[in-house]
Amino acid sequence: MFSVLGAGVAGLCAATALAERGCRVEVIDPDPAPTGASWYAGGMLAPFCEGEAAPDGIVTRGQAARDWWAARVPGVLQQGTLVVAPPRDRVELDRFACATRGHDRVVPGEIEPDLGGRFAVGLHFAQEAHLDPRAACSALIARLRGMGVELHFGAQRRPRGQIVDCRGWAARADLPGLRAVRGEMLMIETREVALSRPVRLLHPRFPCYVVPRGDGRFMVGATMIESEDDGPITARTVMELLSAAYTVHPAFGEARLIETGAGLRPAFADNVPAVVARGDRIHVNGLYRHGFLMGPALAEELAAMVFQEQRHAG
């Protein structure tokens, strides 16, 4: 029996990997409608773009995420990622190109017509994909129910068997060195802009991304603030993100602001997610900004660790 604590992306991926191997699994989360950092994620399966700042292990292991999600939930869109920069920040685009791989230089308006004339050159990462995190988590929960996994939301329940702790920042007392990285986002709505893929805007002070969610909705994010403050989004962030969105397309300036949010991402010192056996628990934590990208890889690593231990015990 495995008790998975936490129903964010880490917990749902871990429960899926274990259940697919025939394990008896339950998922426990005190929140009746689990949200947390996963609820506010961008949902970009973009390992090559992440290579700008992340170690190569993230790039390599993250490449499996697109197919992992596509095999289990609907709505994974492989349209790639478009990276752009205003003319004054062209050096940022050149720096990004040098720090990453898997891209082609393109004229942005040729693949995103609504950006025609706004940016002279961009980088297209054609092998990347994106999904709607909320829809993906809901689909994974439904799939787990169909596999016989017990889901206990909104109630205190004593875990049974092997505990797999996927509580993110809530597990900080058990994981010395875990820190919080605050991320803030907003959702806007307009029929004046159409995008088929995430667009990353490079800027020396506040880079951002705009992710299409369908039906005229776009997620704009996200800050990276070393803070344990889990309060609402700040006015400064709203202004900066809206300013960045306006730079992508002026019509975003007339968009309706329909949602704002903030969450605390758990991170280790090196910003690399890990599976850590500690005491009577196995922790899957430190997903940082790589939740949907690295959740599948960590889940498979967890399953491999568990079954290797069982073979040795046998």
C-alpha positions in Angstrom: 0.0 0.0 0.0 1.3 3.5 -0.9 -0.1 6.7 0.6 0.7 9.7 -1.6 0.5 12.9 0.4 -0.4 15.9 -1.8 -2.6 16.1 -4.9 -0.5 18.7 -6.8 1.2 17.7 -10.0 4.0 15.8 -8.2 1.5 13.7 -6.2 -0.7 12.9 -9.1 2.2 11.9 -11.3 3.6 9.7 -8.5 0.3 8.0 -7.9 -0.1 7.4 -11.6 3.3 5.8 -12.0 2.7 3.5 -9.0 -0.8 2.6 -10.0 0.3 1.7 -13.5 2.6 -0.8 -12.0 -0.2 -2.5 -10.2 0.4 -1.0 -6.8 -2.5 -0.3 -4.4 -2.4 3.5 -4.0 -4.3 6.2 -2.1 -3.9 10.0 -2.5 -4.5 12.2 0.6 -4.8 16.0 0.5 -6.5 18.1 3.3 -7.7 20.6 0.7 -11.2 19.7 -0.6 -10.2 21.1 -4.0 -6.4 20.9 -4.2 -4.8 23.9 -5.9 -1.5 25.2 -4.7 1.3 26.1 -7.1 0.1 23.6 -9.7 -3.1 25.5 -10.1 -1.2 28.6 -11.2 1.4 26.9 -13.4 2.0 27.8 -17.0 1.8 24.2 -18.2 4.7 24.6 -20.6 6.5 21.4 -21.5 9.5 23.3 -22.7 12.7 21.5 -21.8 14.9 23.3 -24.3 13.8 26.8 -23.2 14.5 25.8 -19.6 18.0 25.1 -20.6 18.7 28.8 -20.6 19.2 28.6 -16.8 18.6 25.0 -15.8 21.3 22.2 -15.8 21.4 19.8 -18.8 19.7 17.1 -16.7 16.5 19.1 -16.7 16.7 19.5 -20.5 17.4 15.8 -21.0 14.9 14.3 -18.6 12.2 16.8 -19.4 12.0 15.8 -23.0 9.9 12.7 -22.0 7.2 14.9 -20.4 5.4 15.7 -23.7 4.8 12.1 -24.6 4.1 11.1 -20.9 1.3 13.6 -20.6 -0.1 13.0 -24.1 -0.5 9.3 -23.4 -2.6 10.0 -20.3 -4.6 13.2 -20.7 -6.2 15.0 -23.6 -5.2 18.5 -24.7 -1.5 18.3 -25.0 -0.6 20.7 -27.9 2.7 20.4 -29.7 2.9 23.8 -31.4 6.4 24.6 -30.0 7.4 27.7 -28.1 8.1 31.1 -29.7 10.7 33.3 -28.0 10.8 37.0 -28.9 12.4 40.3 -27.7 11.8 43.9 -28.5 14.3 45.4 -30.9 16.1 47.3 -28.1 16.6 43.9 -26.3 17.9 42.0 -29.3 21.0 41.1 -27.3 18.7 39.1 -25.0 17.5 37.0 -27.8 21.1 36.3 -29.0 22.1 35.4 -25.4 19.1 33.0 -25.1 19.9 31.4 -28.4 23.5 30.7 -27.3 22.3 29.2 -24.0 19.8 26.8 -25.5 19.4 24.3 -28.3 16.6 22.8 -30.3 15.5 26.1 -32.0 15.3 27.7 -35.4 15.4 31.4 -36.1 12.1 32.5 -37.6 10.1 35.6 -38.5 7.5 35.5 -35.7 4.7 36.8 -37.9 5.1 33.9 -40.2 4.0 31.4 -37.5 1.9 33.7 -35.4 0.2 36.1 -37.8 -1.1 38.4 -35.1 2.5 39.2 -34.2 3.2 40.2 -37.8 5.4 43.3 -37.9 5.9 43.5 -34.2 9.1 41.4 -34.0 11.7 41.0 -36.7 13.2 37.7 -35.5 12.4 35.1 -32.9 13.4 31.6 -31.9 11.0 28.7 -32.5 11.4 25.6 -30.3 9.3 23.3 -32.5 9.6 20.1 -30.3 8.0 21.8 -27.2 4.4 21.6 -26.1 1.9 23.0 -23.7 -1.2 22.0 -21.8 -3.8 23.5 -19.5 -2.6 22.5 -16.0 -6.0 22.6 -14.4 -7.6 20.4 -17.1 -4.6 18.1 -17.1 -4.8 17.6 -13.3 -8.6 17.0 -13.5 -8.1 14.4 -16.2 -5.4 12.7 -14.2 -7.6 12.5 -11.2 -10.4 11.0 -13.2 -7.9 8.5 -14.7 -6.7 7.5 -11.2 -10.2 7.0 -10.0 -10.8 4.7 -13.0 -7.7 2.7 -12.0 -9.1 2.1 -8.5 -6.9 4.7 -6.7 -8.5 6.0 -3.5 -8.7 9.8 -3.4 -9.2 11.5 0.0 -9.6 15.2 -0.4 -10.7 17.6 2.3 -10.3 15.4 5.4 -7.5 14.4 7.8 -6.6 10.8 7.2 -3.9 8.6 8.6 -1.6 7.4 5.8 -1.0 3.7 5.4 1.9 1.6 4.2 4.8 3.4 2.4 4.4 7.1 2.6 5.2 9.1 -0.6 5.4 12.8 0.5 4.6 15.2 -2.4 3.4 18.1 -0.3 5.7 20.7 -1.8 6.4 23.6 0.5 4.2 22.1 3.2 7.0 19.5 3.8 9.6 22.0 4.6 9.9 20.8 8.3 11.0 17.4 7.0 13.4 18.6 4.3 16.1 21.0 5.6 17.2 23.4 2.9 13.8 23.4 1.1 12.9 27.0 0.2 10.0 28.8 -1.3 10.0 30.7 -4.7 6.9 32.8 -5.1 5.3 32.9 -8.5 2.5 35.3 -9.5 0.3 35.1 -12.6 -2.8 36.6 -14.1 -5.4 35.5 -16.6 -6.7 37.9 -19.3 -9.4 37.5 -21.9 -9.6 39.1 -25.3 -10.9 38.2 -28.8 -8.5 40.6 -30.4 -5.5 38.4 -30.3 -5.0 34.8 -31.4 -2.0 32.7 -30.5 -1.4 29.0 -31.1 1.6 28.5 -28.9 3.3 30.0 -25.8 5.2 33.2 -26.5 8.1 34.1 -24.2 9.1 37.7 -24.1 12.7 38.3 -23.1 13.4 41.4 -21.1 16.3 42.3 -18.8 14.1 43.2 -15.8 10.8 41.2 -16.1 10.7 38.5 -18.7 7.3 36.9 -19.1 5.4 34.3 -21.0 1.9 34.4 -22.5 0.2 31.0 -22.8 -3.0 30.5 -24.8 -5.8 28.7 -22.9 -8.4 28.8 -25.6 -11.7 30.7 -25.9 -9.8 34.0 -25.9 -8.1 33.4 -22.6 -4.3 33.8 -21.9 -2.3 33.1 -18.9 0.5 35.6 -18.3 3.3 34.8 -15.9 5.3 34.5 -13.9 7.4 36.1 -11.3 10.3 34.3 -9.5 10.6 35.9 -6.1 12.6 34.4 -3.2 9.8 34.8 -0.6 7.7 32.7 1.7 4.8 35.2 1.4 1.7 33.3 0.2 -0.5 36.4 0.0 -2.3 37.8 -3.0 -0.5 39.1 -6.1 1.1 42.5 -5.7 0.0 45.6 -7.6 3.6 46.0 -9.0 3.5 42.5 -10.5 0.1 43.1 -12.1 1.5 46.3 -13.7 4.7 44.6 -14.9 3.0 41.5 -16.3 0.4 43.6 -18.1 3.1 45.9 -19.5 5.0 42.8 -20.8 1.8 41.4 -22.3 1.2 44.8 -24.0 4.6 44.6 -25.5 3.7 41.2 -27.0 0.6 42.8 -28.5 -1.1 46.1 -27.8 -4.6 44.5 -27.8 -3.7 42.9 -24.5 -4.0 46.4 -23.1 -7.8 46.3 -23.6 -8.1 42.7 -22.4 -10.3 41.9 -19.4 -8.4 40.9 -16.3 -10.4 37.8 -15.1 -8.1 36.2 -12.5 -4.9 36.8 -10.6 -3.0 34.3 -8.4 0.1 33.5 -6.5 1.7 30.3 -5.2 4.9 29.1 -3.5 7.0 26.8 -5.5 9.3 24.4 -3.5 12.9 24.4 -4.4 16.2 22.9 -3.3 19.4 24.9 -3.2 20.3 23.8 -6.8 16.8 24.2 -8.1 16.8 20.6 -9.3 13.8 18.4 -8.3 14.6 15.2 -6.5 13.3 11.9 -5.1 14.7 11.7 -1.5 14.3 8.8 0.9 14.3 10.3 4.4 13.1 8.4 7.5 9.9 6.5 6.9 9.1 8.6 3.8 10.1 9.0 0.2 9.9 12.6 -0.8 9.2 13.9 -4.3 9.9 17.5 -4.0 11.8 20.6 -5.1 10.0 20.9 -8.5 10.7 24.7 -8.6 9.4 26.0 -11.9 9.5 22.6 -13.5 6.4 20.9 -12.1 4.6 19.7 -15.2 7.9 19.3 -17.1 9.7 17.2 -14.4 6.7 15.6 -12.6 6.7 12.6 -14.9 10.4 12.0 -14.7 10.4 12.1 -10.9 7.4 9.8 -10.8 9.2 7.2 -13.0 12.3 7.6 -10.8 10.2 7.0 -7.7 8.7 3.8 -9.2 12.1 2.5 -10.2 13.4 3.2 -6.7 10.5 1.3 -5.1 10.7 -1.7 -7.3 14.5 -1.9 -7.1 14.2 -2.0 -3.3 11.5 -4.6 -3.4 13.7 -6.8 -5.6 16.6 -6.5 -3.3 14.4 -7.3 -0.3 13.1 -10.4 -2.1 
